[in-house]
Structures are given as C-alpha cells and as structure tokens.
Amino acid sequence: MKIAIDGPAGAGKSTLARRIAERLGILYVDTGAMYRALTWKALANKVNLKDKAELRNLAVRTDITLAYNMGQVRVFCDGTEVTDEIRSPEVSRWVPVVAADEEIRAIMVEKQQAIAREQSVVMDGRDIGLCVLPDADYKFYLTASLEERARRRAKELVKKGYKVNFQEVKEEIRERDKLDTERLVGPLTVLPDSIVIDTSDMSPDEVVSRVLSLIGEDG
Ligand code: C5P
C-alpha cells in the first residue's frame, strides 16, 4: 500500500499521515523533515544558501535518518537529533530555497523511493504524488484556507515556546507556498488523480475518517 499526501503548509498533512499509518500499521515518512534537516545543517554551517554548488556538496555529505518511536518521528542529521530544531521559524523560512534545487530534490526523491520500495508507506510532502510515488494507490491533496492554516501553525509554534506574530506567520506560509508551487522541479500541484480535501472546517478526526472511508478501511 502506498499513500501520497501532498498540500500546502499547515493543511494537516502530518497529523493525518501519522494517524493513517498507525491505523493501517504501515510506515509514515515525513519528507518535509528531510528537507528541513538539510536546511538546518546548512544554516548551522553558515553555508551560503544561494550557492548551489556548496549546497549540493553539503547534501551528498549529509546523512538524514528518520526514527519512529510510539507514533512520533525523531529526526537525526549525521547522528545528531534535530527533531525540535528543524521546526524553527528560521528553518521554515529557508527550507523552500534549499528545496527548489533540482539536484537536492533528486537526492531526496531517491532516498524516499528507496524507503518505499521496501515496505508499505504513507508519505507526506509536496511532490509525493507527482515525483516520489507516481504509482501510489491513493493520492490526497489536503488544503485549507490561508487564514486557518496560519492559525494552526501559530498555535503549534506557541505550544513549542516561540513568540509569534500572526501576520508574520501568515506571510511566511504565503511566501513558502508560493515558492513551493512556482518552482520548476517537483512543484506542489493538484494532480488529475488527486483526491482533494479542504480541511478548513474539519477536525483532525473528521479528516482521518474521511480518508479511511475513501480507502475502504473504515470498517
Ligand atoms: O512539510 P513541511 O512543511 O515540513 O515541509 C517543509 C518544506 O520542505 C516545504 O515548504 C518545501 O519547501 C519542502 N518540501 C518539499 N518537498 C517535499 C516535502 C517538503 O519541497 N516532498
């Protein structure tokens, strides 16, 4: 079973993917965490993010591992845990710049496909249905209004102890979606075979139930 979940920031992809994976007893792969971990390392090493050669060089020398423990995903970069660090506003701001590079994307897509070759997966990201799992059994495109997505993201950041300005969070999301949608390689897009779900007025439980019923696993 291969399930692809794509959509803009804050649409509820990771909550849905984690819960579907748990319910079906299959692996959840958070592909955004991989791009975030690389961006974290580039920032920590003061790499010029506009210097493609330097960035690509860093990417081939970086080992990113996702570890799964009781439904939680822990992220390691060259053996150092970066689970919390990769969610910082600074990483969120720069990750779409790193993710726009075609060679970086090729490296990541290959790693993601290697994971999916071995086992059943639910993957969330931006280009899963388009590039990583074009033959997925199901492709979902999760979305919600910008206002609602910004509200969810702000709540998440407050919970993690960050001081947030709602307008800034909204702008960051708008800018990130624009970069993710307009890039030439692996852009975020609704595919002809995507099942679109607008989660603006839905609770996480309702989204999970809808998806389970669509894949015939609600019995
Ligand atoms: O899913 P998340 O919001 O953590 O993803 C962070 C960023 O990583 C996205 O905004 C995008 O720039 C990049 N990304 C990507 N392709 C994916 C997953 C994430 O380009 N499959």
Residues whose N, C-alpha, C, O or C-beta is under 5 A from the ligand:
A	BS01	C5P	A9 T31 G32 A33 Y35 V95 P96 A99 D124 G125 R126 D127 R176 D180
